[in-house]
C-alpha cells in the first residue's frame, strides 16, 4: 500500500493515548488487552490497539530489536537464525526462538502469549497470521527518506515504553552526524555496490540504500541507476566507466553466512584503476548493520561510523 503522508502525534482521550504512526487502512490488528491503557497505532498494514509497556513481546525486525536494545526494553522472543553478531545476547536460552525471518514458528510464538509483536517487510505477507495471535505492528524503513523512517519508528517504540528522552538524545546525535557527513561529502560522487560471491550490483537514489545519497549527501556517479530490490547488475568495467570518488561496498555473503569475499573480488586490475582505490576511498560497510538491521539506532550509528572512517582521509 502506498503511503501518501506520514505523521506522528499523541492525543490524550479519556484514559487512552492514541498514537498515529502513519496513515493507512483502519483494518486488521489482533486482540486488545483488557483493563490496560492502550495506544492506537496506525501503520502501513492496518490499525491496532497496543497496551502501553507491552510484555512479553515478539520482535521480528532486527532494526526494531536493535532500537529496543538501545532503549533497554526487554524482548522475549526473536527469530534466532541470522541474528546480527552485535545482538547475539538474544540467542540465549532465556529468549524464545520465533523461527526464521521468512518462516515464523507460529506455535512457538503463540506459546509466548505476547501482548504485542513487531514485524518488518520480510514478514509483511504474513501479517494477518501474526495479528490473530496478538496486536501486531508493522515497522519498515522507506527507501525515499531513510532517516525519517528511523525517527518515526524509534519515536513510536519510545512512546510505548516511556523512553522519549532517551530516544530524542540518540536521534539528535544521529542528525548532527548526518549533517557533518553531508558537509564533508558535498560535491563528492559515490557508488553503493553489493558483492554477492563474484557478482556485483549497484544501488542508486530511490533504492534500499538511498541513505547514501539523500541523507549523507553523496552524488551518484551514474545518474541512471536502475531502481531494483536486488540492485542493477554491473561489471568491473562499469566501475571504471563511472569513476566514483568513493565506493561503498556491502558484502552480502558476510552479512548472511559470515563468509567474506568482497575484498578478494575487488582485488583486480580494473578496480585498481578507479579513483576510489587510488585515493583509499573504498568503504567496506559493516555488513550486518547495513543489510540485516538497517534502521535500528545502533545500526544507523555504525553505518555513519563506516562513512566517517574514510571521508576524513
C-alpha positions in Angstrom: 0.0 0.0 0.0 1.4 3.3 -1.0 1.5 5.7 1.9 1.0 9.3 0.8 1.6 11.0 4.1 3.2 10.1 7.4 3.0 11.9 10.7 3.3 11.3 14.4 1.0 12.8 17.1 -0.1 12.0 20.6 -3.7 12.7 21.6 -5.0 12.2 25.1 -8.5 10.7 25.1 -10.3 9.7 28.3 -7.6 7.5 29.6 -6.4 6.2 26.2 -3.4 7.6 24.3 -3.8 7.5 20.5 -0.5 7.3 18.7 -0.9 7.7 15.0 2.3 6.5 13.4 1.4 6.6 9.7 -1.7 7.0 7.6 -3.1 3.7 6.3 -6.0 1.3 6.3 -8.0 1.1 9.6 -8.2 -2.7 9.3 -6.6 -5.6 11.0 -4.7 -5.8 14.2 -5.1 -8.5 16.8 -6.8 -8.6 20.2 -7.0 -5.7 22.6 -5.6 -6.4 26.1 -8.4 -5.6 28.6 -8.1 -3.2 31.5 -4.9 -1.6 30.2 -4.1 1.9 28.9 -3.7 1.3 25.2 -2.0 3.0 22.2 -3.8 3.0 18.8 -1.1 2.5 16.2 -1.9 3.0 12.5 0.8 1.6 10.2 1.1 0.6 6.6 -0.8 -2.6 7.0 -3.6 -1.6 9.4 -4.5 -0.1 12.8 -4.1 -1.9 16.1 -4.5 -1.2 19.8 -1.4 -2.0 21.8 -1.1 -1.8 25.6 1.4 0.6 27.0 4.7 -1.1 28.0 3.6 -4.4 26.4 5.3 -7.5 27.8 6.0 -10.2 26.7 6.8 -9.1 23.2 7.9 -10.9 20.0 10.2 -8.9 17.6 11.0 -10.0 14.0 12.6 -6.8 12.6 16.3 -6.7 13.5 16.2 -2.9 13.2 13.4 -2.9 15.8 15.3 -5.3 18.0 18.3 -3.0 17.7 16.4 0.1 18.8 14.7 -1.7 21.7 18.1 -3.0 22.8 19.4 0.6 22.8 16.4 1.7 24.8 16.8 -1.1 27.3 13.4 -2.7 26.6 13.2 -6.4 27.4 12.4 -8.7 24.5 11.0 -12.2 24.9 11.1 -13.9 21.5 13.1 -13.3 18.3 14.0 -15.3 15.2 17.4 -16.5 16.2 18.7 -17.6 12.8 21.0 -14.9 11.2 20.9 -12.7 14.3 23.5 -9.9 13.8 26.5 -10.7 16.0 26.1 -7.4 18.0 22.6 -8.6 19.0 23.8 -12.1 19.9 22.7 -11.8 23.5 19.2 -12.6 22.2 20.4 -16.0 21.1 20.5 -17.2 24.8 18.2 -19.8 26.3 16.3 -17.1 28.2 14.9 -15.9 24.8 12.3 -17.9 22.9 13.1 -18.8 19.3 10.4 -17.5 17.0 11.6 -19.3 13.9 13.2 -17.6 10.9 12.7 -14.3 9.2 10.8 -15.9 6.4 9.3 -18.9 8.2 8.0 -17.9 11.7 7.2 -20.6 14.2 3.6 -19.6 15.0 3.2 -22.4 17.5 6.2 -21.2 19.5 5.1 -17.6 19.1 1.6 -18.5 20.5 3.2 -20.2 23.5 4.9 -16.9 24.5 1.4 -15.3 24.8 2.7 -11.9 23.7 1.0 -8.7 24.4 2.5 -7.2 21.2 4.5 -8.2 18.2 6.7 -6.2 15.9 7.3 -7.3 12.3 9.1 -5.9 9.2 8.9 -6.1 5.5 10.2 -9.7 5.4 7.1 -10.8 7.2 4.5 -8.4 5.6 2.8 -11.2 3.7 2.1 -13.0 7.0 0.6 -10.0 8.8 -2.9 -11.5 9.2 -1.5 -14.7 10.8 0.5 -12.7 13.3 -2.4 -10.4 14.1 -4.6 -13.4 15.0 -2.2 -14.1 17.9 -1.6 -10.7 19.3 -1.6 -7.0 18.4 1.0 -6.7 15.6 2.8 -3.5 14.5 4.4 -3.4 11.1 7.5 -1.2 11.0 9.7 -0.7 7.9 12.3 1.6 6.5 11.1 3.5 3.4 13.5 4.0 0.6 12.7 7.7 0.0 13.9 9.0 3.3 15.8 6.6 5.5 16.4 8.9 8.4 12.7 10.0 8.6 11.8 6.3 8.9 14.4 5.9 11.7 12.9 8.8 13.6 9.3 7.6 13.2 10.0 4.1 14.2 12.2 4.9 17.1 9.8 7.5 18.5 6.9 5.1 18.2 8.8 2.4 20.2 9.9 5.0 22.7 6.4 6.3 23.2 5.2 2.8 24.1 7.8 2.4 26.8 8.2 5.9 28.2 11.7 6.3 26.6 11.2 9.5 24.7 14.0 11.4 26.4 16.5 8.7 25.6 15.4 8.4 22.0 15.5 12.1 21.3 19.1 12.3 22.6 20.1 9.4 20.2 18.2 10.9 17.3 19.8 14.4 17.8 23.2 12.7 17.8 22.5 10.9 14.5 21.1 14.1 12.9 24.2 16.1 13.9 26.5 13.4 12.5 24.5 13.2 9.3 24.8 16.9 8.8 28.5 16.8 9.3 28.9 14.0 6.8 26.9 15.9 4.2 29.2 18.9 4.7 32.2 16.6 4.2 30.8 14.8 1.1 29.5 17.9 -0.7 30.4 17.6 -4.3 31.8 14.1 -3.9 30.5 11.2 -6.1 29.9 7.7 -4.9 28.5 4.3 -5.9 26.9 2.0 -3.4 27.7 -1.5 -4.6 26.9 -5.0 -3.3 29.2 -8.0 -3.7 27.4 -11.4 -3.7 30.1 -14.0 -4.2 31.6 -13.0 -7.5 28.6 -10.9 -8.7 28.4 -7.1 -8.5 25.3 -4.9 -8.3 24.9 -1.1 -7.8 22.3 0.9 -5.9 21.3 4.5 -6.6 18.8 7.1 -5.3 15.4 5.6 -4.5 16.9 2.2 -3.7 17.2 0.4 -0.3 20.5 2.3 0.1 19.1 5.7 -0.8 20.6 6.9 2.5 23.9 7.3 0.8 22.6 9.9 -1.5 19.5 11.5 0.1 20.7 11.6 3.8 24.5 11.5 3.6 25.0 13.8 0.6 26.9 11.8 -2.0 26.2 12.5 -5.6 25.6 9.3 -7.6 28.5 8.7 -10.1 26.0 7.4 -12.6 22.6 9.3 -12.9 20.6 6.4 -14.5 21.0 3.6 -12.0 18.1 1.1 -12.2 16.0 1.0 -9.1 15.6 -2.6 -8.1 15.3 -4.7 -4.9 18.5 -6.6 -5.8 20.3 -3.7 -7.5 21.5 -3.2 -11.0 23.9 -5.9 -12.2 27.2 -4.4 -13.2 30.7 -5.3 -14.3 34.2 -4.2 -13.2 34.3 -2.1 -16.4 31.2 -0.2 -15.1 33.3 0.9 -12.1 36.0 2.3 -14.3 33.5 4.0 -16.7 31.6 5.6 -13.9 34.6 6.5 -11.8 33.3 7.5 -8.4 35.2 9.4 -5.7 34.0 6.8 -3.2 32.9 3.2 -3.5 30.8 2.0 -0.6 30.9 -1.8 -0.6 28.5 -4.2 1.1 29.5 -7.9 1.3 26.2 -9.8 1.3 27.9 -13.1 2.0 29.5 -11.7 5.1 26.0 -10.5 6.3 24.2 -13.8 5.7 26.8 -16.5 6.2 29.8 -14.8 7.7 31.9 -15.7 4.6 33.6 -12.5 3.3 34.5 -12.3 -0.4 34.3 -8.6 -1.2 37.9 -7.6 -0.7 39.2 -10.6 -2.8 36.6 -10.0 -5.5 37.6 -6.3 -5.8 41.3 -7.1 -5.8 41.8 -6.8 -9.6 43.5 -4.5 -12.1 40.3 -2.7 -13.2 39.3 -1.7 -9.6 42.9 -0.5 -9.0 42.3 2.0 -11.9 39.5 3.7 -10.0 39.8 7.0 -8.2 38.3 5.4 -5.1 41.1 2.8 -5.0 43.9 5.2 -5.7 42.7 7.7 -3.0 41.9 5.0 -0.5 38.3 5.8 -0.6 36.8 2.4 -0.7 34.4 2.0 2.3 33.7 -1.6 3.3 30.3 -1.3 5.0 29.6 -3.2 8.2 27.5 -5.9 6.5 25.0 -6.9 9.2 24.3 -3.2 10.1 23.7 -2.3 6.5 21.9 -5.4 5.3 20.1 -7.0 8.3 19.4 -4.3 10.8 19.5 -1.0 8.8 17.1 1.4 10.5 18.0 0.5 14.1 19.6 3.2 16.2 22.8 1.3 16.8 23.0 0.0 13.2 22.5 3.6 11.9 25.3 4.8 14.1 27.5 2.0 12.8 26.6 3.0 9.2 27.6 6.6 9.9 30.9 5.4 11.5 31.7 3.4 8.3 31.4 6.6 6.3 33.2 8.8 8.8 36.2 6.5 9.0 37.0 7.2 5.4 35.7 10.6 4.4 38.3 12.3 6.6 41.2 10.9 4.6 
